[in-house]
Amino acid sequence: MKVTLAVVASLDGFTTYGSEPGTAWASAEDQEYFQSLKKRAKVVIMGSNTYSHARESMNLTPDILRVVMTREVSKFREQTVAGQLEFTSESPVELLTRLESMDYTEVLLVSGESLTTQFFNEKLINEVHCTTEPFILGSGKGFVRKLPAMVKLELIDSRKVNKIGTFISVYKVLS
């Protein structure tokens, strides 16, 4: 199973602007690229905080399954939409095994620090697609917490996508 992490960050490494949730500050080019990644993967995995911030703007469609990882599945049960939105308390390995048994071959991880760190700790992430926006936000959240070991990456592709200097870089995870 291929796991692709999609992240948008400022030049100073923040994924949120201060305590404001979400990525409303990100460019239209980042949003367009994110949409293309979702269509390719057909499965989007996120944590409950990411879901809570994104659910108002989330357009559910039968061609993309969204899986929300949470310890409190019962809290979200009535929001389940068969084949489009599900909630699970499975571990990352259990979830990926189940999705693979359903013939999915790739997933897109769009999570905050906690879940992203879990996936890195389990060595489940194969690629990182990072949009770097030319902003200094000064404070906010990063995209991983403390890891037990350094994660080595290899740059596969990088390109400038707009006049202000937004870059999209693709990295292969080596370790």
Secondary structure as GFF3:
##gff-version 3
##sequence-region A 1 175
A	DSSP	beta_strand	2	10	.	.	.	ID=ss1
A	DSSP	alpha_helix	28	41	.	.	.	ID=ss2
A	DSSP	beta_strand	43	47	.	.	.	ID=ss3
A	DSSP	alpha_helix	48	54	.	.	.	ID=ss4
A	DSSP	three_ten_helix	55	57	.	.	.	ID=ss5
A	DSSP	beta_strand	65	69	.	.	.	ID=ss6
A	DSSP	alpha_helix	73	76	.	.	.	ID=ss7
A	DSSP	three_ten_helix	77	79	.	.	.	ID=ss8
A	DSSP	beta_strand	85	88	.	.	.	ID=ss9
A	DSSP	alpha_helix	92	101	.	.	.	ID=ss10
A	DSSP	beta_strand	106	109	.	.	.	ID=ss11
A	DSSP	alpha_helix	113	121	.	.	.	ID=ss12
A	DSSP	beta_strand	127	133	.	.	.	ID=ss13
A	DSSP	beta_strand	153	160	.	.	.	ID=ss14
A	DSSP	beta_strand	167	173	.	.	.	ID=ss15
###
